[in-house]
Amino acid sequence: MNYKLLYSILFLYNTLTISLSAQVSTPIQNTEITVEGKQPMLLGHCSIDAFLRVPYNSWFTTNYKNYLVDSLAITELRPLLKKKRIDLFMGTWCGDSKREVPIMIKILEAAGFDTSLLSIVCVSNQTDQYKKSPQGEEIGKNILRVPTLIVYHKRKEMGRIIESPIVSIERDLIRILKQDGYIPNYANLKSD
């Protein structure tokens, strides 16, 4: 079976479905594809629970459990995260995402962040769809590296952590939320 062709058809179908309907009430969630000879990957909107299933749990659970949160920073983060929304773009195929995303989620949960305000979008590593999601959530967001965590207040981007933090995820988030001149890794990269 030609998995690349199947993936392209699925991607086109999802893209056309979105373009043809003015609104999509329920985003596609926890979509898994398998490309011949490669590990399966999740695409599109994903729940945290999706990472607790095989094969994703092997890296998610280990990195989540092994990370010791900075409790002083968590105390400072808790009030700063109120009324914020976060988009998290990642790839289940990406080493940086496997390392950083479990830590990001653990920190947000420890800070009491309302995870219903967290949108996790998994992107592809396929050549023809590289760092794209089936429903195009990355469009206009300059997603060139993953993971990319974007913090919003009243629909305005406050800042982002790109690929890995400068100091720590906790400390970087505090600088973003306090609007303290935070500049992420790869800040000078722009998409075409």
MODELLER restraints for C-alpha pairs under 7 A, 6 or more apart:
rsr = mdl.restraints
at = mdl.atoms
rsr.add(forms.Gaussian(group=physical.xy_distance, feature=features.Distance(at['CA:3:A'], at['CA:35:A']), mean=5.37, stdev=0.5))
rsr.add(forms.Gaussian(group=physical.xy_distance, feature=features.Distance(at['CA:3:A'], at['CA:36:A']), mean=6.27, stdev=0.5))
rsr.add(forms.Gaussian(group=physical.xy_distance, feature=features.Distance(at['CA:4:A'], at['CA:35:A']), mean=6.79, stdev=0.5))
rsr.add(forms.Gaussian(group=physical.xy_distance, feature=features.Distance(at['CA:11:A'], at['CA:134:A']), mean=5.05, stdev=0.5))
rsr.add(forms.Gaussian(group=physical.xy_distance, feature=features.Distance(at['CA:14:A'], at['CA:134:A']), mean=5.80, stdev=0.5))
rsr.add(forms.Gaussian(group=physical.xy_distance, feature=features.Distance(at['CA:14:A'], at['CA:135:A']), mean=6.04, stdev=0.5))
rsr.add(forms.Gaussian(group=physical.xy_distance, feature=features.Distance(at['CA:15:A'], at['CA:134:A']), mean=6.30, stdev=0.5))
rsr.add(forms.Gaussian(group=physical.xy_distance, feature=features.Distance(at['CA:15:A'], at['CA:135:A']), mean=5.64, stdev=0.5))
rsr.add(forms.Gaussian(group=physical.xy_distance, feature=features.Distance(at['CA:18:A'], at['CA:24:A']), mean=6.65, stdev=0.5))
rsr.add(forms.Gaussian(group=physical.xy_distance, feature=features.Distance(at['CA:18:A'], at['CA:135:A']), mean=6.82, stdev=0.5))
rsr.add(forms.Gaussian(group=physical.xy_distance, feature=features.Distance(at['CA:27:A'], at['CA:45:A']), mean=6.65, stdev=0.5))
rsr.add(forms.Gaussian(group=physical.xy_distance, feature=features.Distance(at['CA:28:A'], at['CA:44:A']), mean=6.43, stdev=0.5))
rsr.add(forms.Gaussian(group=physical.xy_distance, feature=features.Distance(at['CA:28:A'], at['CA:45:A']), mean=6.18, stdev=0.5))
rsr.add(forms.Gaussian(group=physical.xy_distance, feature=features.Distance(at['CA:29:A'], at['CA:44:A']), mean=6.23, stdev=0.5))
rsr.add(forms.Gaussian(group=physical.xy_distance, feature=features.Distance(at['CA:29:A'], at['CA:45:A']), mean=4.74, stdev=0.5))
rsr.add(forms.Gaussian(group=physical.xy_distance, feature=features.Distance(at['CA:29:A'], at['CA:46:A']), mean=5.25, stdev=0.5))
rsr.add(forms.Gaussian(group=physical.xy_distance, feature=features.Distance(at['CA:30:A'], at['CA:42:A']), mean=6.14, stdev=0.5))
rsr.add(forms.Gaussian(group=physical.xy_distance, feature=features.Distance(at['CA:30:A'], at['CA:43:A']), mean=6.67, stdev=0.5))
rsr.add(forms.Gaussian(group=physical.xy_distance, feature=features.Distance(at['CA:30:A'], at['CA:44:A']), mean=6.86, stdev=0.5))
rsr.add(forms.Gaussian(group=physical.xy_distance, feature=features.Distance(at['CA:30:A'], at['CA:45:A']), mean=6.23, stdev=0.5))
rsr.add(forms.Gaussian(group=physical.xy_distance, feature=features.Distance(at['CA:30:A'], at['CA:46:A']), mean=4.67, stdev=0.5))
rsr.add(forms.Gaussian(group=physical.xy_distance, feature=features.Distance(at['CA:30:A'], at['CA:47:A']), mean=6.73, stdev=0.5))
rsr.add(forms.Gaussian(group=physical.xy_distance, feature=features.Distance(at['CA:30:A'], at['CA:50:A']), mean=6.33, stdev=0.5))
rsr.add(forms.Gaussian(group=physical.xy_distance, feature=features.Distance(at['CA:31:A'], at['CA:42:A']), mean=5.47, stdev=0.5))
rsr.add(forms.Gaussian(group=physical.xy_distance, feature=features.Distance(at['CA:31:A'], at['CA:43:A']), mean=5.29, stdev=0.5))
rsr.add(forms.Gaussian(group=physical.xy_distance, feature=features.Distance(at['CA:31:A'], at['CA:44:A']), mean=6.59, stdev=0.5))
rsr.add(forms.Gaussian(group=physical.xy_distance, feature=features.Distance(at['CA:32:A'], at['CA:40:A']), mean=6.50, stdev=0.5))
rsr.add(forms.Gaussian(group=physical.xy_distance, feature=features.Distance(at['CA:32:A'], at['CA:41:A']), mean=5.49, stdev=0.5))
rsr.add(forms.Gaussian(group=physical.xy_distance, feature=features.Distance(at['CA:32:A'], at['CA:42:A']), mean=4.39, stdev=0.5))
rsr.add(forms.Gaussian(group=physical.xy_distance, feature=features.Distance(at['CA:32:A'], at['CA:43:A']), mean=6.14, stdev=0.5))
rsr.add(forms.Gaussian(group=physical.xy_distance, feature=features.Distance(at['CA:33:A'], at['CA:40:A']), mean=5.54, stdev=0.5))
rsr.add(forms.Gaussian(group=physical.xy_distance, feature=features.Distance(at['CA:33:A'], at['CA:41:A']), mean=5.59, stdev=0.5))
rsr.add(forms.Gaussian(group=physical.xy_distance, feature=features.Distance(at['CA:33:A'], at['CA:42:A']), mean=6.50, stdev=0.5))
rsr.add(forms.Gaussian(group=physical.xy_distance, feature=features.Distance(at['CA:34:A'], at['CA:40:A']), mean=4.25, stdev=0.5))
rsr.add(forms.Gaussian(group=physical.xy_distance, feature=features.Distance(at['CA:34:A'], at['CA:41:A']), mean=6.45, stdev=0.5))
rsr.add(forms.Gaussian(group=physical.xy_distance, feature=features.Distance(at['CA:41:A'], at['CA:92:A']), mean=5.63, stdev=0.5))
rsr.add(forms.Gaussian(group=physical.xy_distance, feature=features.Distance(at['CA:41:A'], at['CA:93:A']), mean=6.40, stdev=0.5))
rsr.add(forms.Gaussian(group=physical.xy_distance, feature=features.Distance(at['CA:42:A'], at['CA:92:A']), mean=6.25, stdev=0.5))
rsr.add(forms.Gaussian(group=physical.xy_distance, feature=features.Distance(at['CA:42:A'], at['CA:122:A']), mean=6.00, stdev=0.5))
rsr.add(forms.Gaussian(group=physical.xy_distance, feature=features.Distance(at['CA:43:A'], at['CA:122:A']), mean=4.59, stdev=0.5))
rsr.add(forms.Gaussian(group=physical.xy_distance, feature=features.Distance(at['CA:43:A'], at['CA:123:A']), mean=5.49, stdev=0.5))
rsr.add(forms.Gaussian(group=physical.xy_distance, feature=features.Distance(at['CA:43:A'], at['CA:124:A']), mean=6.49, stdev=0.5))
rsr.add(forms.Gaussian(group=physical.xy_distance, feature=features.Distance(at['CA:43:A'], at['CA:133:A']), mean=6.08, stdev=0.5))
rsr.add(forms.Gaussian(group=physical.xy_distance, feature=features.Distance(at['CA:43:A'], at['CA:134:A']), mean=6.82, stdev=0.5))
rsr.add(forms.Gaussian(group=physical.xy_distance, feature=features.Distance(at['CA:44:A'], at['CA:121:A']), mean=4.99, stdev=0.5))
rsr.add(forms.Gaussian(group=physical.xy_distance, feature=features.Distance(at['CA:44:A'], at['CA:122:A']), mean=4.94, stdev=0.5))
rsr.add(forms.Gaussian(group=physical.xy_distance, feature=features.Distance(at['CA:44:A'], at['CA:123:A']), mean=6.45, stdev=0.5))
rsr.add(forms.Gaussian(group=physical.xy_distance, feature=features.Distance(at['CA:44:A'], at['CA:133:A']), mean=5.14, stdev=0.5))
rsr.add(forms.Gaussian(group=physical.xy_distance, feature=features.Distance(at['CA:44:A'], at['CA:134:A']), mean=5.78, stdev=0.5))
rsr.add(forms.Gaussian(group=physical.xy_distance, feature=features.Distance(at['CA:44:A'], at['CA:135:A']), mean=6.65, stdev=0.5))
rsr.add(forms.Gaussian(group=physical.xy_distance, feature=features.Distance(at['CA:45:A'], at['CA:120:A']), mean=5.62, stdev=0.5))
rsr.add(forms.Gaussian(group=physical.xy_distance, feature=features.Distance(at['CA:45:A'], at['CA:121:A']), mean=4.45, stdev=0.5))
rsr.add(forms.Gaussian(group=physical.xy_distance, feature=features.Distance(at['CA:45:A'], at['CA:122:A']), mean=6.36, stdev=0.5))
rsr.add(forms.Gaussian(group=physical.xy_distance, feature=features.Distance(at['CA:46:A'], at['CA:120:A']), mean=5.49, stdev=0.5))
rsr.add(forms.Gaussian(group=physical.xy_distance, feature=features.Distance(at['CA:46:A'], at['CA:121:A']), mean=5.98, stdev=0.5))
rsr.add(forms.Gaussian(group=physical.xy_distance, feature=features.Distance(at['CA:46:A'], at['CA:122:A']), mean=6.80, stdev=0.5))
rsr.add(forms.Gaussian(group=physical.xy_distance, feature=features.Distance(at['CA:47:A'], at['CA:120:A']), mean=6.84, stdev=0.5))
rsr.add(forms.Gaussian(group=physical.xy_distance, feature=features.Distance(at['CA:51:A'], at['CA:57:A']), mean=5.41, stdev=0.5))
rsr.add(forms.Gaussian(group=physical.xy_distance, feature=features.Distance(at['CA:51:A'], at['CA:60:A']), mean=6.19, stdev=0.5))
rsr.add(forms.Gaussian(group=physical.xy_distance, feature=features.Distance(at['CA:52:A'], at['CA:61:A']), mean=6.97, stdev=0.5))
rsr.add(forms.Gaussian(group=physical.xy_distance, feature=features.Distance(at['CA:59:A'], at['CA:98:A']), mean=6.14, stdev=0.5))
rsr.add(forms.Gaussian(group=physical.xy_distance, feature=features.Distance(at['CA:60:A'], at['CA:98:A']), mean=6.55, stdev=0.5))
rsr.add(forms.Gaussian(group=physical.xy_distance, feature=features.Distance(at['CA:60:A'], at['CA:102:A']), mean=5.49, stdev=0.5))
rsr.add(forms.Gaussian(group=physical.xy_distance, feature=features.Distance(at['CA:63:A'], at['CA:99:A']), mean=6.36, stdev=0.5))
rsr.add(forms.Gaussian(group=physical.xy_distance, feature=features.Distance(at['CA:63:A'], at['CA:102:A']), mean=5.87, stdev=0.5))
rsr.add(forms.Gaussian(group=physical.xy_distance, feature=features.Distance(at['CA:63:A'], at['CA:103:A']), mean=6.68, stdev=0.5))
rsr.add(forms.Gaussian(group=physical.xy_distance, feature=features.Distance(at['CA:64:A'], at['CA:102:A']), mean=4.77, stdev=0.5))
rsr.add(forms.Gaussian(group=physical.xy_distance, feature=features.Distance(at['CA:64:A'], at['CA:103:A']), mean=5.52, stdev=0.5))
rsr.add(forms.Gaussian(group=physical.xy_distance, feature=features.Distance(at['CA:64:A'], at['CA:106:A']), mean=6.21, stdev=0.5))
rsr.add(forms.Gaussian(group=physical.xy_distance, feature=features.Distance(at['CA:67:A'], at['CA:103:A']), mean=6.37, stdev=0.5))
rsr.add(forms.Gaussian(group=physical.xy_distance, feature=features.Distance(at['CA:69:A'], at['CA:107:A']), mean=6.40, stdev=0.5))
rsr.add(forms.Gaussian(group=physical.xy_distance, feature=features.Distance(at['CA:73:A'], at['CA:170:A']), mean=5.98, stdev=0.5))
rsr.add(forms.Gaussian(group=physical.xy_distance, feature=features.Distance(at['CA:73:A'], at['CA:171:A']), mean=6.66, stdev=0.5))
rsr.add(forms.Gaussian(group=physical.xy_distance, feature=features.Distance(at['CA:74:A'], at['CA:110:A']), mean=6.83, stdev=0.5))
rsr.add(forms.Gaussian(group=physical.xy_distance, feature=features.Distance(at['CA:74:A'], at['CA:111:A']), mean=5.31, stdev=0.5))
rsr.add(forms.Gaussian(group=physical.xy_distance, feature=features.Distance(at['CA:74:A'], at['CA:170:A']), mean=6.99, stdev=0.5))
rsr.add(forms.Gaussian(group=physical.xy_distance, feature=features.Distance(at['CA:77:A'], at['CA:111:A']), mean=6.28, stdev=0.5))
rsr.add(forms.Gaussian(group=physical.xy_distance, feature=features.Distance(at['CA:77:A'], at['CA:174:A']), mean=6.09, stdev=0.5))
rsr.add(forms.Gaussian(group=physical.xy_distance, feature=features.Distance(at['CA:78:A'], at['CA:111:A']), mean=4.77, stdev=0.5))
rsr.add(forms.Gaussian(group=physical.xy_distance, feature=features.Distance(at['CA:78:A'], at['CA:112:A']), mean=6.37, stdev=0.5))
rsr.add(forms.Gaussian(group=physical.xy_distance, feature=features.Distance(at['CA:80:A'], at['CA:177:A']), mean=6.17, stdev=0.5))
rsr.add(forms.Gaussian(group=physical.xy_distance, feature=features.Distance(at['CA:81:A'], at['CA:113:A']), mean=6.47, stdev=0.5))
rsr.add(forms.Gaussian(group=physical.xy_distance, feature=features.Distance(at['CA:83:A'], at['CA:153:A']), mean=6.91, stdev=0.5))
rsr.add(forms.Gaussian(group=physical.xy_distance, feature=features.Distance(at['CA:84:A'], at['CA:151:A']), mean=6.82, stdev=0.5))
rsr.add(forms.Gaussian(group=physical.xy_distance, feature=features.Distance(at['CA:84:A'], at['CA:152:A']), mean=5.65, stdev=0.5))
rsr.add(forms.Gaussian(group=physical.xy_distance, feature=features.Distance(at['CA:84:A'], at['CA:153:A']), mean=5.04, stdev=0.5))
rsr.add(forms.Gaussian(group=physical.xy_distance, feature=features.Distance(at['CA:85:A'], at['CA:117:A']), mean=4.99, stdev=0.5))
rsr.add(forms.Gaussian(group=physical.xy_distance, feature=features.Distance(at['CA:85:A'], at['CA:118:A']), mean=6.15, stdev=0.5))
rsr.add(forms.Gaussian(group=physical.xy_distance, feature=features.Distance(at['CA:85:A'], at['CA:151:A']), mean=5.97, stdev=0.5))
rsr.add(forms.Gaussian(group=physical.xy_distance, feature=features.Distance(at['CA:85:A'], at['CA:152:A']), mean=5.08, stdev=0.5))
rsr.add(forms.Gaussian(group=physical.xy_distance, feature=features.Distance(at['CA:85:A'], at['CA:153:A']), mean=6.50, stdev=0.5))
rsr.add(forms.Gaussian(group=physical.xy_distance, feature=features.Distance(at['CA:86:A'], at['CA:117:A']), mean=6.30, stdev=0.5))
rsr.add(forms.Gaussian(group=physical.xy_distance, feature=features.Distance(at['CA:86:A'], at['CA:118:A']), mean=4.86, stdev=0.5))
rsr.add(forms.Gaussian(group=physical.xy_distance, feature=features.Distance(at['CA:86:A'], at['CA:119:A']), mean=6.24, stdev=0.5))
rsr.add(forms.Gaussian(group=physical.xy_distance, feature=features.Distance(at['CA:86:A'], at['CA:149:A']), mean=6.84, stdev=0.5))
rsr.add(forms.Gaussian(group=physical.xy_distance, feature=features.Distance(at['CA:86:A'], at['CA:150:A']), mean=5.53, stdev=0.5))
rsr.add(forms.Gaussian(group=physical.xy_distance, feature=features.Distance(at['CA:86:A'], at['CA:151:A']), mean=4.67, stdev=0.5))
rsr.add(forms.Gaussian(group=physical.xy_distance, feature=features.Distance(at['CA:86:A'], at['CA:152:A']), mean=6.07, stdev=0.5))
rsr.add(forms.Gaussian(group=physical.xy_distance, feature=features.Distance(at['CA:87:A'], at['CA:118:A']), mean=5.91, stdev=0.5))
rsr.add(forms.Gaussian(group=physical.xy_distance, feature=features.Distance(at['CA:87:A'], at['CA:119:A']), mean=4.75, stdev=0.5))
rsr.add(forms.Gaussian(group=physical.xy_distance, feature=features.Distance(at['CA:87:A'], at['CA:120:A']), mean=6.07, stdev=0.5))
rsr.add(forms.Gaussian(group=physical.xy_distance, feature=features.Distance(at['CA:87:A'], at['CA:149:A']), mean=5.83, stdev=0.5))
rsr.add(forms.Gaussian(group=physical.xy_distance, feature=features.Distance(at['CA:87:A'], at['CA:150:A']), mean=5.16, stdev=0.5))
rsr.add(forms.Gaussian(group=physical.xy_distance, feature=features.Distance(at['CA:87:A'], at['CA:151:A']), mean=6.73, stdev=0.5))
rsr.add(forms.Gaussian(group=physical.xy_distance, feature=features.Distance(at['CA:88:A'], at['CA:119:A']), mean=6.02, stdev=0.5))
rsr.add(forms.Gaussian(group=physical.xy_distance, feature=features.Distance(at['CA:88:A'], at['CA:120:A']), mean=4.75, stdev=0.5))
rsr.add(forms.Gaussian(group=physical.xy_distance, feature=features.Distance(at['CA:88:A'], at['CA:121:A']), mean=6.12, stdev=0.5))
rsr.add(forms.Gaussian(group=physical.xy_distance, feature=features.Distance(at['CA:88:A'], at['CA:147:A']), mean=6.91, stdev=0.5))
rsr.add(forms.Gaussian(group=physical.xy_distance, feature=features.Distance(at['CA:88:A'], at['CA:148:A']), mean=5.75, stdev=0.5))
rsr.add(forms.Gaussian(group=physical.xy_distance, feature=features.Distance(at['CA:88:A'], at['CA:149:A']), mean=4.44, stdev=0.5))
rsr.add(forms.Gaussian(group=physical.xy_distance, feature=features.Distance(at['CA:88:A'], at['CA:150:A']), mean=6.34, stdev=0.5))
rsr.add(forms.Gaussian(group=physical.xy_distance, feature=features.Distance(at['CA:89:A'], at['CA:120:A']), mean=6.02, stdev=0.5))
rsr.add(forms.Gaussian(group=physical.xy_distance, feature=features.Distance(at['CA:89:A'], at['CA:121:A']), mean=4.88, stdev=0.5))
rsr.add(forms.Gaussian(group=physical.xy_distance, feature=features.Distance(at['CA:89:A'], at['CA:122:A']), mean=5.88, stdev=0.5))
rsr.add(forms.Gaussian(group=physical.xy_distance, feature=features.Distance(at['CA:89:A'], at['CA:123:A']), mean=6.97, stdev=0.5))
rsr.add(forms.Gaussian(group=physical.xy_distance, feature=features.Distance(at['CA:89:A'], at['CA:146:A']), mean=6.25, stdev=0.5))
rsr.add(forms.Gaussian(group=physical.xy_distance, feature=features.Distance(at['CA:89:A'], at['CA:147:A']), mean=5.45, stdev=0.5))
rsr.add(forms.Gaussian(group=physical.xy_distance, feature=features.Distance(at['CA:89:A'], at['CA:148:A']), mean=5.17, stdev=0.5))
rsr.add(forms.Gaussian(group=physical.xy_distance, feature=features.Distance(at['CA:89:A'], at['CA:149:A']), mean=6.44, stdev=0.5))
rsr.add(forms.Gaussian(group=physical.xy_distance, feature=features.Distance(at['CA:90:A'], at['CA:97:A']), mean=5.64, stdev=0.5))
rsr.add(forms.Gaussian(group=physical.xy_distance, feature=features.Distance(at['CA:90:A'], at['CA:121:A']), mean=6.35, stdev=0.5))
rsr.add(forms.Gaussian(group=physical.xy_distance, feature=features.Distance(at['CA:90:A'], at['CA:122:A']), mean=4.97, stdev=0.5))
rsr.add(forms.Gaussian(group=physical.xy_distance, feature=features.Distance(at['CA:90:A'], at['CA:123:A']), mean=6.07, stdev=0.5))
rsr.add(forms.Gaussian(group=physical.xy_distance, feature=features.Distance(at['CA:90:A'], at['CA:146:A']), mean=5.01, stdev=0.5))
rsr.add(forms.Gaussian(group=physical.xy_distance, feature=features.Distance(at['CA:90:A'], at['CA:147:A']), mean=4.40, stdev=0.5))
rsr.add(forms.Gaussian(group=physical.xy_distance, feature=features.Distance(at['CA:90:A'], at['CA:148:A']), mean=6.66, stdev=0.5))
rsr.add(forms.Gaussian(group=physical.xy_distance, feature=features.Distance(at['CA:91:A'], at['CA:97:A']), mean=6.05, stdev=0.5))
rsr.add(forms.Gaussian(group=physical.xy_distance, feature=features.Distance(at['CA:91:A'], at['CA:122:A']), mean=5.15, stdev=0.5))
rsr.add(forms.Gaussian(group=physical.xy_distance, feature=features.Distance(at['CA:91:A'], at['CA:123:A']), mean=5.24, stdev=0.5))
rsr.add(forms.Gaussian(group=physical.xy_distance, feature=features.Distance(at['CA:91:A'], at['CA:124:A']), mean=6.53, stdev=0.5))
rsr.add(forms.Gaussian(group=physical.xy_distance, feature=features.Distance(at['CA:91:A'], at['CA:146:A']), mean=6.63, stdev=0.5))
rsr.add(forms.Gaussian(group=physical.xy_distance, feature=features.Distance(at['CA:92:A'], at['CA:98:A']), mean=6.60, stdev=0.5))
rsr.add(forms.Gaussian(group=physical.xy_distance, feature=features.Distance(at['CA:92:A'], at['CA:122:A']), mean=6.91, stdev=0.5))
rsr.add(forms.Gaussian(group=physical.xy_distance, feature=features.Distance(at['CA:96:A'], at['CA:146:A']), mean=6.99, stdev=0.5))
rsr.add(forms.Gaussian(group=physical.xy_distance, feature=features.Distance(at['CA:96:A'], at['CA:147:A']), mean=6.65, stdev=0.5))
rsr.add(forms.Gaussian(group=physical.xy_distance, feature=features.Distance(at['CA:96:A'], at['CA:163:A']), mean=6.32, stdev=0.5))
rsr.add(forms.Gaussian(group=physical.xy_distance, feature=features.Distance(at['CA:97:A'], at['CA:146:A']), mean=6.23, stdev=0.5))
rsr.add(forms.Gaussian(group=physical.xy_distance, feature=features.Distance(at['CA:97:A'], at['CA:147:A']), mean=5.04, stdev=0.5))
rsr.add(forms.Gaussian(group=physical.xy_distance, feature=features.Distance(at['CA:100:A'], at['CA:164:A']), mean=6.84, stdev=0.5))
rsr.add(forms.Gaussian(group=physical.xy_distance, feature=features.Distance(at['CA:104:A'], at['CA:169:A']), mean=6.79, stdev=0.5))
rsr.add(forms.Gaussian(group=physical.xy_distance, feature=features.Distance(at['CA:122:A'], at['CA:133:A']), mean=6.47, stdev=0.5))
rsr.add(forms.Gaussian(group=physical.xy_distance, feature=features.Distance(at['CA:123:A'], at['CA:131:A']), mean=4.88, stdev=0.5))
rsr.add(forms.Gaussian(group=physical.xy_distance, feature=features.Distance(at['CA:123:A'], at['CA:132:A']), mean=4.93, stdev=0.5))
rsr.add(forms.Gaussian(group=physical.xy_distance, feature=features.Distance(at['CA:123:A'], at['CA:133:A']), mean=4.66, stdev=0.5))
rsr.add(forms.Gaussian(group=physical.xy_distance, feature=features.Distance(at['CA:124:A'], at['CA:130:A']), mean=5.34, stdev=0.5))
rsr.add(forms.Gaussian(group=physical.xy_distance, feature=features.Distance(at['CA:124:A'], at['CA:131:A']), mean=5.11, stdev=0.5))
rsr.add(forms.Gaussian(group=physical.xy_distance, feature=features.Distance(at['CA:124:A'], at['CA:132:A']), mean=5.59, stdev=0.5))
rsr.add(forms.Gaussian(group=physical.xy_distance, feature=features.Distance(at['CA:124:A'], at['CA:133:A']), mean=6.31, stdev=0.5))
rsr.add(forms.Gaussian(group=physical.xy_distance, feature=features.Distance(at['CA:125:A'], at['CA:131:A']), mean=6.05, stdev=0.5))
rsr.add(forms.Gaussian(group=physical.xy_distance, feature=features.Distance(at['CA:132:A'], at['CA:138:A']), mean=6.38, stdev=0.5))
rsr.add(forms.Gaussian(group=physical.xy_distance, feature=features.Distance(at['CA:142:A'], at['CA:190:A']), mean=6.45, stdev=0.5))
rsr.add(forms.Gaussian(group=physical.xy_distance, feature=features.Distance(at['CA:142:A'], at['CA:191:A']), mean=5.66, stdev=0.5))
rsr.add(forms.Gaussian(group=physical.xy_distance, feature=features.Distance(at['CA:144:A'], at['CA:191:A']), mean=6.94, stdev=0.5))
rsr.add(forms.Gaussian(group=physical.xy_distance, feature=features.Distance(at['CA:145:A'], at['CA:162:A']), mean=6.59, stdev=0.5))
rsr.add(forms.Gaussian(group=physical.xy_distance, feature=features.Distance(at['CA:145:A'], at['CA:163:A']), mean=6.04, stdev=0.5))
rsr.add(forms.Gaussian(group=physical.xy_distance, feature=features.Distance(at['CA:146:A'], at['CA:162:A']), mean=6.68, stdev=0.5))
rsr.add(forms.Gaussian(group=physical.xy_distance, feature=features.Distance(at['CA:146:A'], at['CA:163:A']), mean=5.14, stdev=0.5))
rsr.add(forms.Gaussian(group=physical.xy_distance, feature=features.Distance(at['CA:147:A'], at['CA:162:A']), mean=6.20, stdev=0.5))
rsr.add(forms.Gaussian(group=physical.xy_distance, feature=features.Distance(at['CA:147:A'], at['CA:163:A']), mean=4.78, stdev=0.5))
rsr.add(forms.Gaussian(group=physical.xy_distance, feature=features.Distance(at['CA:148:A'], at['CA:160:A']), mean=6.67, stdev=0.5))
rsr.add(forms.Gaussian(group=physical.xy_distance, feature=features.Distance(at['CA:148:A'], at['CA:161:A']), mean=5.69, stdev=0.5))
rsr.add(forms.Gaussian(group=physical.xy_distance, feature=features.Distance(at['CA:148:A'], at['CA:162:A']), mean=4.56, stdev=0.5))
rsr.add(forms.Gaussian(group=physical.xy_distance, feature=features.Distance(at['CA:148:A'], at['CA:163:A']), mean=5.83, stdev=0.5))
rsr.add(forms.Gaussian(group=physical.xy_distance, feature=features.Distance(at['CA:149:A'], at['CA:160:A']), mean=5.32, stdev=0.5))
rsr.add(forms.Gaussian(group=physical.xy_distance, feature=features.Distance(at['CA:149:A'], at['CA:161:A']), mean=5.17, stdev=0.5))
rsr.add(forms.Gaussian(group=physical.xy_distance, feature=features.Distance(at['CA:149:A'], at['CA:162:A']), mean=6.60, stdev=0.5))
rsr.add(forms.Gaussian(group=physical.xy_distance, feature=features.Distance(at['CA:150:A'], at['CA:157:A']), mean=6.89, stdev=0.5))
rsr.add(forms.Gaussian(group=physical.xy_distance, feature=features.Distance(at['CA:150:A'], at['CA:159:A']), mean=5.95, stdev=0.5))
rsr.add(forms.Gaussian(group=physical.xy_distance, feature=features.Distance(at['CA:150:A'], at['CA:160:A']), mean=4.31, stdev=0.5))
rsr.add(forms.Gaussian(group=physical.xy_distance, feature=features.Distance(at['CA:150:A'], at['CA:161:A']), mean=6.70, stdev=0.5))
rsr.add(forms.Gaussian(group=physical.xy_distance, feature=features.Distance(at['CA:151:A'], at['CA:157:A']), mean=5.88, stdev=0.5))
rsr.add(forms.Gaussian(group=physical.xy_distance, feature=features.Distance(at['CA:151:A'], at['CA:158:A']), mean=5.55, stdev=0.5))
rsr.add(forms.Gaussian(group=physical.xy_distance, feature=features.Distance(at['CA:151:A'], at['CA:159:A']), mean=5.64, stdev=0.5))
rsr.add(forms.Gaussian(group=physical.xy_distance, feature=features.Distance(at['CA:151:A'], at['CA:160:A']), mean=6.11, stdev=0.5))
rsr.add(forms.Gaussian(group=physical.xy_distance, feature=features.Distance(at['CA:152:A'], at['CA:158:A']), mean=5.37, stdev=0.5))
rsr.add(forms.Gaussian(group=physical.xy_distance, feature=features.Distance(at['CA:158:A'], at['CA:176:A']), mean=6.36, stdev=0.5))
rsr.add(forms.Gaussian(group=physical.xy_distance, feature=features.Distance(at['CA:158:A'], at['CA:177:A']), mean=6.94, stdev=0.5))
rsr.add(forms.Gaussian(group=physical.xy_distance, feature=features.Distance(at['CA:159:A'], at['CA:176:A']), mean=5.52, stdev=0.5))
rsr.add(forms.Gaussian(group=physical.xy_distance, feature=features.Distance(at['CA:160:A'], at['CA:184:A']), mean=6.62, stdev=0.5))
rsr.add(forms.Gaussian(group=physical.xy_distance, feature=features.Distance(at['CA:161:A'], at['CA:184:A']), mean=5.59, stdev=0.5))
rsr.add(forms.Gaussian(group=physical.xy_distance, feature=features.Distance(at['CA:162:A'], at['CA:184:A']), mean=6.01, stdev=0.5))
rsr.add(forms.Gaussian(group=physical.xy_distance, feature=features.Distance(at['CA:162:A'], at['CA:185:A']), mean=5.70, stdev=0.5))
rsr.add(forms.Gaussian(group=physical.xy_distance, feature=features.Distance(at['CA:162:A'], at['CA:186:A']), mean=6.90, stdev=0.5))
rsr.add(forms.Gaussian(group=physical.xy_distance, feature=features.Distance(at['CA:165:A'], at['CA:172:A']), mean=6.37, stdev=0.5))
rsr.add(forms.Gaussian(group=physical.xy_distance, feature=features.Distance(at['CA:166:A'], at['CA:172:A']), mean=6.65, stdev=0.5))
rsr.add(forms.Gaussian(group=physical.xy_distance, feature=features.Distance(at['CA:166:A'], at['CA:184:A']), mean=6.75, stdev=0.5))
rsr.add(forms.Gaussian(group=physical.xy_distance, feature=features.Distance(at['CA:166:A'], at['CA:185:A']), mean=6.98, stdev=0.5))
rsr.add(forms.Gaussian(group=physical.xy_distance, feature=features.Distance(at['CA:175:A'], at['CA:182:A']), mean=5.77, stdev=0.5))
rsr.add(forms.Gaussian(group=physical.xy_distance, feature=features.Distance(at['CA:176:A'], at['CA:182:A']), mean=5.76, stdev=0.5))
